[in-house]
Amino acid sequence: MGVEFHITRAEFWTENEDSRIASEEWMNVVNNDPELSIYEKNGEFFALWSGENAYPESWLEWNDGNISTKWPDTALYLKMLQVAKVLNAKVMDDDGTEYSLPGEWEFTPKS
């Protein structure tokens, strides 16, 4: 079982019909952030993050109006907060818990 985090504008991430982040907005973020780059091998909206973190590859993916990742370490979580701010959105887990402050999620995977 995994933890999935989402950047969303919706009150609950799965119910975003009226508050979707457009794919063009996501691509604008990626194109203007030197730490993000599209990795087309995994899809046209799949971006790798080059910031210092615990994983060999940290990623964010736009799909159906939200931007998601699985098991973000603390560093990627902080990056998600930055991206959410740019998009006037919020960070939320699968259960709908919102995260808005740096210390609200801390995770260092076992090596």
N, C-alpha and C positions, 0 to 999 in steps of 0.2 A: 504494500500500500504506500502511496506517495502523497506528498503535499504539493499542491499546485497553487501558484499565486497568479493573480490577474491584475492587469491595469485596466480599469473600466470606468465608465461614467455612469453606470447603472446603479440603482439602489442594491440590486443583487445581480452579480455578473452574468448569470444565464438569462436574465430578463432585460435585455438591452435593446430591444427593438427600436425604441425611441431615443436612444442615447449612444449609439455606436460610434466608435472611433473609426474614421474612414481609413481605408488602406493607404490613400494618398497622404493622410496626416502622418501615419506611421513611417512611410517612406521618406517624408520630409524630415522627420526626426533622425532617421538613420543617415540620410544624406548630409545632415548638418552636424553630426556627432562623430568625431574622429575615432571614438572608441567602439563604434558599432559598424558592422559591415554585413551585407547580405551574403548568405552562404546558400546559393541556389540549389546545391546538391540536395538540400533538405526542404526546398520550397522557395517560392519567390518572395515570401515575407518572413523568412527565417533569418534572424540576425545573430551573429556571434558578437560577444562583448569581449574586448581585449583588456579590460581593466584587471588589476591584480585581484585574484580570488583563489579559492581553494580547489577549483576544478580545472582539468585540462582544457575544457571548453564550456564556457557559460553562454547561455543563449536566451533569447526572447523571440517569440513568434506571434505575429498578428494572425488572428483567425476570427471570422464572424464578429468583428467589431470590438474585440478585446485583444490585449497583448498578454501572453502567458509564458510561464516557465514552470519547471518542476524542481522542487527541493532547492530553492535559492539559498546560497550561503549568505552570510551577513553582508558581504561586499556587493553582491548582485542585488540583494534587497535594497540597499542604499541607492544603487543605480536606478532601480525601479521607482523609488520615490522621486528621483530627479526627473525621470521620463514622465511620470504621472503629472508632475507639476507643469511641465511644458505643455502637456495635452489637456490641462484642466480636468484631470481625472483623479482616481484614487487607486490604492493598492488593496486587494482583498484576497482572502484565501477561498478555497472551495466551499467552506461553510458560511461565507458571508461576513466573516470577521474583517473589519477594516483596520489597516495599519497606516499610520500617518507620521509617526515619529521614529527617528533613527533607532532607539533602543527597544522598540516594540517587537522586533524579530531578531533573534541572534541564533545563528546556526553555523557550526563548523563541522563539516563531515569528517568522519573517521578516515584516516589515510590508509 
